[in-house]
Amino acid sequence: MALLTEAQVTEFRDRGYLVIDNIFDPQTDFTPIMEEYQGVLERLAQDLYAQGKITSLYGDLPFEQRLLAIYQDSGKVHGQYFNPSLPADDVKEDTPYWIGPAVFQALRHQRLLDAIESIIGGEIYVAPILYARMKPPEHLTPRDSMGRVQLGKTLIHQDNAGLLPEADETEMLTVWFPMKDATVNNGCLCVWPGSHHLGLLPHSLDRSRPYIPTEYLKTSGKAVPVTVKCGSVLFMHKRIIHASYANKSEEVRWSFDCRYTPIHQPKVREFFPGFVARSYQDPETELHDPVVWDRQWHEARQKLAKEGTPKFHRWTENKTLSP
C-alpha cells in the first residue's frame, strides 16, 4: 500500500531526495537491532583478542565506548563485521558479515515498503548493496599508513557510480536511516538538490571508493545538509550527488543505507543475493526467513572466495573516465 502523497512523490522526482518522518518506531524496531549488534561486537572482540590484536575484551564498557576502545587498541576500523552484505572485492572464506532477524525485519518493514512502493511500485526487490555504518568521532578514529582517517566523511559521489552500465536504467532507490538523530555535528549527509537531472557524472576512485572530481561539480549547485531524526528515513535517487560531513561529535554516528529496485528490472551486483520483499504479482516469491538469506550469503562467500569477485564498477583508481 502506497504511503506517500502525490506531492511528496513529486518533490522526490524534482529534488532527488525526500525525508519522511516516523517510518520506524525506534523503541520497537531498533532495540532488537541494537541487541543483535551487541553480539556482533562481542564476536569482533573475541576474534581480535584471540589473534593478539587487542589487549582486552573491553566487556565492561557500553556498546559505543567498547567499539571505540577496540578500534583504537587494534589500530583499525572493523566495519565489515557489522555490514549485512559482503564487500565488493577481496572476499575470503571467513570474511565477516551480519544477517540477523532484526536487521532482516527492518529491511522489509511494512511502512518502509509502503513508502518505497510510492516511488518505484509494488514489486520490490532488496538489492544486495547494504551497509551498516558506525562512524566514530573523527578525532578517535584510527588512521592509515598515510595518516588518513580510516572511516571519515563520505566523498562526493552518485550511487549510480557503483553500478555497471547494464544497470544504469534500473530504478534503484537508496534508503538511508540513522539509529540516532543524524546531525551536521555527527556527520549527517548533504545533497545537491536537483543534481540527479545532470545524469551520471564522471567519477574517479580513491581507495576503491568512487568520487566526483571537483571540475565536474561546477554546474551542480550547492550542497545542503540533510538532518534526519531517529525513526525517519532519507530516500535518494541513484543519481543525486551527495556526501557526508565528518563526525565532529563525541558519539558514534550509526546508520544503515540500503538499495531497493523493481523486481523485473536488471539486477545490481548479481553475484550477491538480494531478495523479494514485496510482490503483488507473485507473493509466493517473497522471502520471509532471514536464515535462508543468511545461507545464500554464506554460499556466495564460499563461491567468491574461490573464484574471485567479478568486476562491479566502471572506474579506474586515480583516473577519471567518462560514464
Buried (B, 14 or more C-beta within 10 A) or exposed (E): EBBBEEEBBEBBEEBBBBBBEEBBEBEEBBEBBEEBBEEBBEEBBEBBBEEEBBEEBBEEBEBBEBBBBBBBBBEBBBBBBBBBBBBBEEBEEEBBBBBBBBBBBBBBBEBBBBBBBBBBBBBBBBBBBBBBBBBBBBEEBBEEEEEEBBBBBBBBBBBBBBBBEEBBEBEBBBBBBBBBBBBBBBBBBBBBBBBBEBEBBBBBBEEEBBBBEEEBBEEBEEBEEBBBBBBBBBBBBBBBBBBBBBBBBEBBBBBBBBBBBBBEBBBBBBBBBBBBBBBEEEEEEEBEEBEEBBEBBBEBBEEBBEEEBEEBBBBEEEEBEEB
